[in-house]
Amino acid sequence: MPETIGSRLVELRRDLHRHPEPGWCEFRTTARLVEELRRIGVDDLAVGPEAYDPADRMAVPDEGTVEEWYRRALDRGADPELLERMEGGNTGAVAVLDRGEGPTVGLRVDIDGLYIEESAADGHAPAERGFRSETGETMHACGHDAHMAWGLATVEAIEASDFSGRLVVFFQPAEETSGGGAPMAQSDYAADIDYFFAVHVGLDHPTGEVVAGIEKPLAMCHLGVDIEGTSAHAGKAPQEGDNAIQALGTAIGSVYGIPRHADGMTRVNVGRVEGGTASNVVAEEVHAVAEARGETTELMEYALAELRARFEAAAEMHGCTAHVEVESKSPRADSDPELVEVVADAAEGVEGVDTVVPTADFGASEDATFLMRRVQEDGGLACYCIVGTDHPTSHHTPTFDVDERSLPTGVRVLTDSILAVAEGGA
């Protein structure tokens, strides 16, 4: 890895960390990525709707939310011309390096933050060192700032190498809501990729450890549920109402009683509920968000069907109606053993790596699986690897952070893996 890349990694990661934006609102983030890619010398750049069909997006926030984050990006100095190209929440980018004869290699990194207010407590490194989130309501609590730094530095390292072939790097929005993987997978940029890599930092693997390929990522879906009833005076005429809160309560109890499946593990959860107006009013309307996961895509679909049926049955029992909408979903996709071996071999030669784990269960969900499956269905090979990092608390918490010693490690693992398949295949 060129010395100039290494010296910029920490600075770049910290800059991205200060400005986390939620899915489909990564305006300032995308503009910053494009600025860096142009500096590197990447001319073939697709921004926002040039990189995918906006109609394929999932889990897009409401118009007011999108406009608010657009305005914030403008206020923070993002390039107005670039922002115009992302209007309506069409964020993210695809960068292409075309270096002549050779395979097409894909790399995906995610770019969104989470709605978590970052800790300002003593001992939290971003707060102590001056790069805590500046938004007040969002943070990079899952390491996507490190992923973006890896993506940019890997492009720069490949650009400076003797790589022969075509490198396609997806800077994907909306991973946390599983909204961005599908449109990028359906785009022309995902066609005919021979080798594809995705990567994550940490996930309870320490600094110095690399997992060459994950197995058993859970297929998942996010749901929005609206239950509609009839309001009434709770004291004078409760019998005249159809209680949406009562229907939701029945539904929640039923959802957690979905039977186990002989073919494997499933998960369900109702994560947020809201509704009602006052203690003396029979609630006319409630809203809930829920999810279903499965060890396979088929098992996720089983849990989803059961979840939908139970919301609808509970609503009907109480004279209400339930509207269940799938807001986003992602399938299962496993790493190909041939590419896992490439990553493992590359990691063995990287300074700072002391343990290489061939495979490990992922245990969570990821919409990079859309891209992995597209590549695999087209006859290519795909792999999702993990570069370990010491993190003081779990992912998705206010005090999450990454060990910055893992930044150059990730770049080397990705760069050497890409060069290996370009030179000798898998």
N, C-alpha and C positions, 0 to 999 in steps of 0.2 A: 504494500500500500504506500503510495507516494507520501512523503513527509508532510507536504502542504495539506493533504486531506486529513491526516491525523490531527494536525494542530487546530483544525476548524471544527472537528466533530463536537466537542463539548460546547463550544460557543453556539453552534447551530442548534444543537438539541435544546439548550437552555432558552434560546430565543423562541423556538417553537413551543416550549413548555409554558412560556409566559402568556401565550395567546391561544388557549384551547377553544375550539368551537364545536358545537354539536353537529350531528349528521345532517347533511344537505345544507349546512350553514357555514361550511369551512371556507369562507371567502378570503379572509386575510391569509389563512394557511395555504390555500391553493396559490394565491398570488405570490407568496413567499417562495413556495416550491418552484414556481415557474421562473422567478427571478434567479434562483440558484441554478436551475437547469440551463438557462440562457448563459449564465456566467461560465458554466462548464463547457458550453459550446454545442448544446443539443439544439438542432434546428427543427427537427421533426417532432412537434409538440401538438397534442390535441388537448384542448382545455374545455371542461364542462361538456356541453352538448355535442362537441366535436368528437368526444371520446365514447359516447354511448347514446342511445335513444332515450330522451327524457321520459317518454311514456312507459319505459320499462322499470322506472324507479319504484321502490317500495318504501313504506314508512316515511313519507315526505311530511314535514311539519306543516302547520297551518301558515297561511300567507303572512299573517302578522309577525309570527316568529321569524320567518325567513327575512322579511323586510327589516326587522330590528337588527339582526346580525349583519345584514348587508350594510346598513347604516354605520354600525360599529366598525366594520372593516374599512369603510371609507374614512371615518374619523381617525383611524389608526394609521392612515397613510398608504393604504393599499392602492395599487395602480388603478385609476378609474376605468381605463380602457379594458383591463383584464376583468374588472368587476362587471362591466357591461356584458361581457361574454358569458358570465355566470348567472345572469339575472334569473329569478324564479327558483333559485336553489339548485342550480346545475353546477355543482362544484366538482373538484377532483381533476386529474389530468393523466394522460398517458404520454410517456417519453419513449422515443424510438431511436436507437443507434443502429444504422445499417452499415455494416463493415464488409460487405461483399459475400463471397461464397462461404457457406457454412450453415449450421442449424439455426433455427429460430428458438431463442431462449426467453422465457417469460419470468418476471419477478413481480410479486405483489406485496405492497406495504399499505397499511391502513392509516388514515389521517385524522379521524374524528376524536373529540374528547367526550367527557361524561358530565352530566349534571350533578356534580359533587363539588361543594365548596372546599377548596384546599386548606389544610391546616396552616395556622400561623404560629403553632406552638414551638417553644424552644426545642431544639434537637431535630426539627424537620429541615433537612438540608436546603431545599428550595427557598424556604423562608429565611434561613440564616445567611444564605449566599446570594440573595437578591434576585432569584428567578422564579418566585412563587407566581401562580396564576394571577393575572391582573383583571380578570373578568368579574370576579366576585361570586360567580355561581357555577363555573365549569372548571374542570382540571383534566390534565392527562394522567388519569389514575390507572391506566392499563398499559402504559409504555409506548403509546403510538408516537410520541415525540421521538423516542429512540428509534422506532421503526422507520420514520421518515428520514432521520439522519443517516441510518444505514442505507436506505434506498438512494439518497442523493450521493453519498460517498461511494457506493458501489458503481453507480453510473460513471462517476468521475474516474474511478480506478479502472473500469473496463475501457473507458474512452482513452486512457493513457497507456493501455496495454496493446498487445498484438492480437487481440481478439478478432476472430474472423467469423462472421455470421451476422445475425440480426438479434438485437436485445430489445425487448419490449417490457417497459416497467410501468405497472399500474399503480398510481397513487390513488387508492380507492376511498371514496367517502363512505360514511354511514355504516361502518362495520358493527358498531354497538347495537344498532337496531336491525341488523341483517338487511339493510336496504340497498347497499351499493354493489354487492358482489354479483347479483343477477344481471343488472344492465351491462356491466363491464364484460361479463361472460358471454352475453349475447351479441356483443359488438364485433365488428370485423377485426379489431385488434387482437382478439382472442383466437382467431382462426389459425389453424395449421402451426400451432406451437409444438415444437419437438420435445422441449424440456421446460418444466415449469417449477418454480420455487416460491413458497410462501414461508413466512418466518414470524416468530413471536419471541419476546423477551421474557425471561423469568419463569412464571408459572410454577413457582416453588422449586425450580432447579437453580442451584447456586452459581455464583461467578466461577468460571473455569469449567463448567459442565456444558456439553452440547448434546442435545437429543437429535439424532440425524433424521428421524422421521416419526410423526405421530401416527397412532392407530386409534380407531373407534371414536372419532369426534361425534358428538350427538347431533342428529338431525333435530331441527327445532322450528317452531313457529310462534310469532307474537300475535295476539288477538286483542281486538277491541270489542267490548260487549256493552250494548245499550238495552236496558230493560225499561219498558214504558207501561205505566199503569194508569190509575185514575185518582186524582186528589180528592180529599174529603176532610171535614173537620174531625180530628182524632177524638174529640170528646163528645161532640153533639151527634155525629152521624158516621162513626167509623165504618159501619157496614156498607156505606155507599162508595167507599174507596176500594181500589185495587192496589195493594201496597207493593210498590216496586222494591223497597228495601227488604221486605219480608221475602219476596221472591228471590232476591239476590242471596239472602242468608240461606235459604233452602238450597240454592244452586251451589253455593260454596261448600256446604257440607257434603253434597252429592259428588261434586267434582273430586274431592279428596278421597272418595270411596271408589274411584274407577278401578276395576279389577286388574290385577297383575296379568301379564301375558306370558305364555309359555315360551315364546320365541326370544324373549330378552327383556331388558330394562326399559321402563318408561318413567317420565317425570311430568308432573303438572304443578302449576302454581298460579294463584291469584295474587297479583303483586300490588295492586292499587285499586281502591274503590272510592267513589265520591257521589254524592247525591243528597236529595232532601233539602228542605228549606227551613223547617222549624219543628219544635217538639210537638206542637199541636196540629200538624198537618200530615195526613197520610201521604207518603212520598209518591209523587207521580212519575219520577224518572231517576234512574241511577246509571252510573257508568263504571265499568271495571276494565282493567287490563289484565290479561292472563297469558300463560304460555304453556306449550306442550313440547316435550322432547322425547326422543326415542333413540335406542341403540342403533337402529337402522331407520332409513327414511320411511319404510313401511310401518314400523312401530310408532314413529311420530304421527303418521297419518291415522293410525288406530286411536292413539290418545287424543288427537284433535277431533276426530269424529265423535268419540265418547264425550269429550268436553262440550262440544257444540250441542249434542243431544241433551245433556243434563241442564245446561242453561235454558234451553228452549222448553224442556219439560217442567222445570221449576217455575218458569214464568207462566206457563199455561195453567199450572196447578193453582196459581194465585190470581188468575184472571188477567194476567199481563202478557205482553209480547216481548220476545228477546230478539235482538238483531246482533248476530255474531259476524264480525268481519276479520278475515285474516289480513293483517297489516304487512307482515313479511314472513319469510321462511327460508330455511337453508337445508340442503340435503347432507347426507353423510358421504364422505369421500376419504379413502385411505391412501397413505403414501405408497408409491411403487417401490418394491424392494431394490430394484436396480439403481434407482436414484438415491435411495437411502444409503446405499453403499458408497456412492460418489461423495455425498455429504460427509459421511463418517471418515472416509479417507482424507478428504480435504481438512476436516477439523483436527485430525491427528497431527497435521503438520503446522498448526497455527500456534504461535507463541501465546501463552496464557491459558490454553486449554489443557486441563489435566485429566479430564474424564470425558469419554465419548460413550454415550448410551445409544445403542443402535435404534431401538424403538421404545415408545412409552405410550400408554393410554392418555388421550387428551382430557377426557372427562368433562369437557364443556362443548360449546358450539362455536362455529365460525362460518361466515359466508364466503370465505376464500374457497370453500368446497364447491361453489358454483363454477369457479374458474378451473379448479382441479378436475372436475368431472367433464367440463367442456374439452379440456386438453386430452383427457383419457379417452373420451368417446371419439375424438378425432385421431386416435392412434398414438398420441404422445405419452410421455411419462410425467408424473407430478409428485411433488414431495413438499411436506410442511414440516419445517424443522424448528427447534427451540434453542435459543442461545441463552444460557442461564445467567442470572444476575442476582446478587444479594439484594433483597428488598425488605425494608424494616417491618412492613405490615403487608397484608394481603392486597392483591389487585382490587380495584373498585373501593378503596377506602381513602379518607382524606389525607392520610399520611403515607400513601404509597410513593415510592421513589425507586430509581434504578441506580445500580452501582456503575458509575461512568467508565470504570475499567472494562466493562463489557462492550462499550461502543466500538473500539477498534477490532475486538474479537469478532463481532458480528459482521463487520465489513470484510474481514479476511475470509471468514467461512463462506460467505455468499460469493465473493469475488473468485476465490479459488475453485468453488464448485461450478460456477458458470464457465470459467476458463477450462476446467476439466472436461465438461461435456462438449464444449466447442472443439476441443482438440481431439478427444478420443471417444466421445459418446458415453453411453452408460451400459 
